[in-house]
Amino acid sequence: MYKSILSVLFLSSLLVFSVEAAPKVTDVAAKQENSQTRLVKINSATVTELAALDGVGEVKAQAIVEYRKANGNFKSIEQLNEVKGIGDKLIDKNRANLSL
């Protein structure tokens, strides 16, 4: 009897720990959705759209928009280097999500 009770307790504890350790489907889906940023067109994107890029907050996004207004559309993604606060590392980090 004692062995039966111990076996039941052991098996139930395994069940509890395995359920708690398993990632929830909604958590996994949310992480995948967050990691997939939409393509941002730098010649027409709003401040909000630009701020969604990795490492670009509202201040840098506003600087991009102001540069675009003053100098016209970007001719290349690398031209973002001319915007104050935007460098090669930031461009490379977001390159897959940027377009003209």
C-alpha positions as a Markdown table, in Angstrom:
| # | Residue | x | y | z |
|---|---|---|---|---|
| 1 | Met | 0.0 | 0.0 | 0.0 |
| 2 | Tyr | 2.8 | 2.4 | 0.9 |
| 3 | Lys | 4.5 | 1.8 | -2.4 |
| 4 | Ser | 1.3 | 2.4 | -4.3 |
| 5 | Ile | 0.8 | 5.8 | -2.6 |
| 6 | Leu | 4.4 | 6.8 | -3.2 |
| 7 | Ser | 4.0 | 5.8 | -6.9 |
| 8 | Val | 0.9 | 7.8 | -7.3 |
| 9 | Leu | 2.5 | 10.9 | -5.6 |
| 10 | Phe | 5.6 | 10.6 | -7.8 |
| 11 | Leu | 3.6 | 10.3 | -11.0 |
| 12 | Ser | 1.3 | 13.1 | -10.2 |
| 13 | Ser | 4.3 | 15.4 | -9.3 |
| 14 | Leu | 5.8 | 14.5 | -12.7 |
| 15 | Leu | 2.6 | 15.5 | -14.4 |
| 16 | Val | 2.4 | 18.8 | -12.5 |
| 17 | Phe | 6.0 | 19.8 | -13.3 |
| 18 | Ser | 5.8 | 18.8 | -17.0 |
| 19 | Val | 2.6 | 20.9 | -17.5 |
| 20 | Glu | 4.1 | 23.9 | -15.8 |
| 21 | Ala | 7.4 | 23.6 | -17.7 |
| 22 | Ala | 5.7 | 23.3 | -21.1 |
| 23 | Pro | 5.4 | 26.6 | -22.9 |
| 24 | Lys | 1.9 | 27.8 | -23.6 |
| 25 | Val | 0.8 | 27.9 | -27.2 |
| 26 | Thr | -0.3 | 31.5 | -26.9 |
| 27 | Asp | 3.1 | 32.5 | -25.5 |
| 28 | Val | 5.0 | 30.9 | -28.4 |
| 29 | Ala | 2.7 | 32.5 | -30.9 |
| 30 | Ala | 3.0 | 35.9 | -29.3 |
| 31 | Lys | 6.8 | 35.7 | -29.4 |
| 32 | Gln | 6.8 | 34.7 | -33.0 |
| 33 | Glu | 4.5 | 37.5 | -33.9 |
| 34 | Asn | 6.7 | 40.1 | -32.1 |
| 35 | Ser | 9.9 | 38.8 | -33.7 |
| 36 | Gln | 8.4 | 39.3 | -37.2 |
| 37 | Thr | 8.4 | 43.0 | -37.8 |
| 38 | Arg | 6.6 | 44.2 | -40.9 |
| 39 | Leu | 8.5 | 45.6 | -43.9 |
| 40 | Val | 8.9 | 49.4 | -43.3 |
| 41 | Lys | 9.1 | 51.7 | -46.4 |
| 42 | Ile | 11.5 | 54.4 | -45.2 |
| 43 | Asn | 10.2 | 56.9 | -47.9 |
| 44 | Ser | 6.6 | 56.7 | -46.7 |
| 45 | Ala | 6.6 | 55.3 | -43.1 |
| 46 | Thr | 5.1 | 57.3 | -40.3 |
| 47 | Val | 7.0 | 58.0 | -37.0 |
| 48 | Thr | 5.0 | 55.2 | -35.4 |
| 49 | Glu | 6.0 | 52.7 | -38.1 |
| 50 | Leu | 9.6 | 53.7 | -37.9 |
| 51 | Ala | 9.7 | 53.6 | -34.1 |
| 52 | Ala | 8.6 | 49.9 | -34.3 |
| 53 | Leu | 12.1 | 49.1 | -35.7 |
| 54 | Asp | 14.6 | 47.5 | -33.4 |
| 55 | Gly | 16.7 | 50.3 | -31.7 |
| 56 | Val | 14.6 | 53.1 | -33.2 |
| 57 | Gly | 12.5 | 55.1 | -30.8 |
| 58 | Glu | 10.3 | 58.1 | -31.4 |
| 59 | Val | 13.1 | 60.6 | -31.4 |
| 60 | Lys | 15.1 | 58.7 | -34.1 |
| 61 | Ala | 12.0 | 58.0 | -36.1 |
| 62 | Gln | 11.1 | 61.7 | -36.0 |
| 63 | Ala | 14.6 | 62.5 | -37.2 |
| 64 | Ile | 14.2 | 60.2 | -40.1 |
| 65 | Val | 10.9 | 61.8 | -41.1 |
| 66 | Glu | 12.4 | 65.3 | -40.7 |
| 67 | Tyr | 15.4 | 64.4 | -42.8 |
| 68 | Arg | 13.1 | 63.0 | -45.5 |
| 69 | Lys | 11.0 | 66.2 | -45.6 |
| 70 | Ala | 14.1 | 68.4 | -45.8 |
| 71 | Asn | 16.1 | 66.3 | -48.4 |
| 72 | Gly | 13.5 | 64.3 | -50.3 |
| 73 | Asn | 13.1 | 60.5 | -50.5 |
| 74 | Phe | 16.0 | 58.2 | -49.7 |
| 75 | Lys | 17.8 | 56.8 | -52.7 |
| 76 | Ser | 19.2 | 53.8 | -50.7 |
| 77 | Ile | 18.8 | 52.3 | -47.3 |
| 78 | Glu | 22.4 | 53.2 | -46.6 |
| 79 | Gln | 21.5 | 56.9 | -46.9 |
| 80 | Leu | 19.9 | 56.5 | -43.5 |
| 81 | Asn | 23.5 | 57.0 | -42.2 |
| 82 | Glu | 23.0 | 60.7 | -42.9 |
| 83 | Val | 20.3 | 61.0 | -40.3 |
| 84 | Lys | 21.7 | 62.0 | -36.9 |
| 85 | Gly | 21.7 | 59.0 | -34.5 |
| 86 | Ile | 21.4 | 56.4 | -37.2 |
| 87 | Gly | 24.5 | 54.3 | -37.9 |
| 88 | Asp | 25.6 | 51.2 | -39.7 |
| 89 | Lys | 24.9 | 48.9 | -36.8 |
| 90 | Leu | 21.3 | 50.1 | -36.6 |
| 91 | Ile | 20.8 | 49.8 | -40.3 |
| 92 | Asp | 22.3 | 46.3 | -40.4 |
| 93 | Lys | 20.1 | 45.2 | -37.4 |
| 94 | Asn | 17.0 | 46.2 | -39.3 |
| 95 | Arg | 18.1 | 45.7 | -42.9 |
| 96 | Ala | 15.7 | 42.7 | -43.5 |
| 97 | Asn | 12.7 | 44.9 | -42.5 |
| 98 | Leu | 13.6 | 48.0 | -44.5 |
| 99 | Ser | 12.7 | 49.0 | -48.0 |
| 100 | Leu | 12.5 | 52.2 | -50.0 |
